[in-house]
Amino acid sequence: MTTPQTERALRLTVLVGESDGWHHRPVFTEIVHRAHRAGLSGASVFRGIEGFGTSSMIHTQRLLSLSEDLPVAIVIVDTEARIRAFLPMIEELVADGGLVVLDQCEIVRFGDGREQGR
C-alpha cells in the first residue's frame, strides 16, 4: 500500500438559484464555462432538492410544491492562487444574490498521480 499524495487547495462553492440567468443562459452554466476557459482543474454542478436563500422562500422538488428555482451549487477545487484569480471573473454573475463560499481543503491523490478514468 502506498502513502497517498496530498496537497493544499481551495474549494470554491457558488450557490445560486436554478432559474438565475445571464444573457439567456443559466448562471451555473456560465460559471462552468468561465472556469473551463480559465483553465481550472474542474467544476461540478449539483442541483438541490430543497432549500431557501435570502428571500426566505422555501423551494422544493416535492410533487405538491413544484418549484422552478431549486438551489444549485457549483463546486470548483484548485490551488488557492488560481481560485482567487477566478473570483473577479464571476463577480458580475453573483452580484444579485448568489453566495460564494471559500474553504481550505486538502486534495488526496492515490496511485501514481496520473488522472484515472477521465
C-alpha positions as CSV (number, residue, x, y, z in Angstrom):
1,M,0.0,0.0,0.0
2,T,1.4,3.4,-1.0
3,T,1.0,6.6,1.0
4,P,-1.3,8.9,-0.8
5,Q,0.0,12.2,-2.0
6,T,-1.7,15.3,-0.6
7,E,-1.7,19.0,-1.4
8,R,-3.5,22.0,0.0
9,A,-6.2,23.6,-2.1
10,L,-9.1,25.9,-2.0
11,R,-12.7,24.9,-2.7
12,L,-15.0,27.5,-4.2
13,T,-18.7,26.8,-3.8
14,V,-21.2,29.2,-5.6
15,L,-24.8,28.9,-4.5
16,V,-27.4,30.3,-7.0
17,G,-31.0,29.6,-8.0
18,E,-31.6,27.2,-10.9
19,S,-33.6,29.9,-12.7
20,D,-30.9,32.6,-12.3
21,G,-29.8,33.7,-15.8
22,W,-27.0,35.6,-17.6
23,H,-27.6,36.6,-21.2
24,H,-30.2,33.9,-21.9
25,R,-28.1,31.2,-20.3
26,P,-28.2,29.7,-16.7
27,V,-25.7,31.3,-14.4
28,F,-24.4,27.9,-13.3
29,T,-23.6,27.1,-17.0
30,E,-21.8,30.4,-17.4
31,I,-19.7,29.8,-14.3
32,V,-18.7,26.3,-15.5
33,H,-17.7,27.7,-19.0
34,R,-15.7,30.5,-17.5
35,A,-13.9,28.1,-15.2
36,H,-13.1,25.9,-18.2
37,R,-11.8,28.9,-20.2
38,A,-9.7,30.0,-17.1
39,G,-8.1,26.5,-17.1
40,L,-9.3,25.5,-13.7
41,S,-8.9,21.8,-12.8
42,G,-12.7,21.1,-12.9
43,A,-16.2,22.2,-12.0
44,S,-19.3,20.3,-10.9
45,V,-22.9,21.4,-10.6
46,F,-25.2,19.9,-8.0
47,R,-29.0,20.5,-8.1
48,G,-30.6,20.7,-4.7
49,I,-33.9,19.1,-3.9
50,E,-34.9,21.7,-1.3
51,G,-33.6,25.0,0.1
52,F,-34.0,28.7,0.8
53,G,-31.9,31.8,0.4
54,T,-32.1,35.4,1.3
55,S,-35.7,35.6,0.2
56,S,-36.6,33.1,3.0
57,M,-38.9,31.4,0.5
58,I,-38.5,27.6,0.6
59,H,-38.1,26.0,-2.8
60,T,-38.7,22.3,-3.0
61,Q,-38.8,19.4,-5.5
62,R,-41.7,17.8,-3.8
63,L,-44.7,17.0,-6.0
64,L,-47.2,19.3,-4.4
65,S,-44.9,22.2,-4.3
66,L,-43.4,22.3,-7.8
67,S,-40.6,24.8,-7.9
68,E,-38.7,26.2,-10.9
69,D,-36.0,27.8,-8.8
70,L,-34.3,25.0,-6.9
71,P,-30.9,25.6,-5.3
72,V,-27.8,24.9,-7.4
73,A,-24.2,24.6,-6.1
74,I,-21.2,24.9,-8.4
75,V,-18.1,23.4,-6.8
76,I,-14.6,24.0,-8.0
77,V,-11.3,22.9,-6.3
78,D,-7.9,24.2,-7.4
79,T,-4.9,25.9,-5.9
80,E,-5.6,29.0,-3.8
81,A,-3.9,31.3,-6.3
82,R,-6.0,30.0,-9.2
83,I,-9.3,30.2,-7.3
84,R,-8.6,33.7,-6.0
85,A,-7.7,34.8,-9.6
86,F,-11.0,33.4,-10.8
87,L,-13.2,35.3,-8.3
88,P,-13.3,38.6,-10.3
89,M,-14.5,36.5,-13.4
90,I,-17.7,35.5,-11.6
91,E,-18.4,38.7,-9.6
92,E,-20.9,40.1,-12.1
93,L,-22.7,36.7,-12.1
94,V,-23.4,36.5,-8.4
95,A,-23.7,40.2,-7.6
96,D,-27.5,40.0,-7.4
97,G,-28.0,37.2,-4.8
98,G,-25.6,34.4,-5.3
99,L,-23.5,33.2,-2.4
100,V,-19.8,32.5,-2.7
101,V,-18.0,30.3,-0.2
102,L,-14.3,29.5,0.1
103,D,-13.0,26.6,2.1
104,Q,-9.4,25.5,2.7
105,C,-9.2,21.8,1.8
106,E,-6.7,19.1,1.0
107,I,-6.6,17.0,-2.2
108,V,-5.7,13.4,-1.7
109,R,-4.2,11.6,-4.8
110,F,-3.9,7.9,-4.8
111,G,-1.7,5.9,-7.2
112,D,1.0,7.4,-9.4
113,G,-0.6,10.9,-9.7
114,R,-2.0,10.5,-13.2
115,E,-5.7,11.1,-13.8
116,Q,-7.5,7.8,-13.7
117,G,-10.6,7.1,-15.7
118,R,-11.0,10.6,-17.1
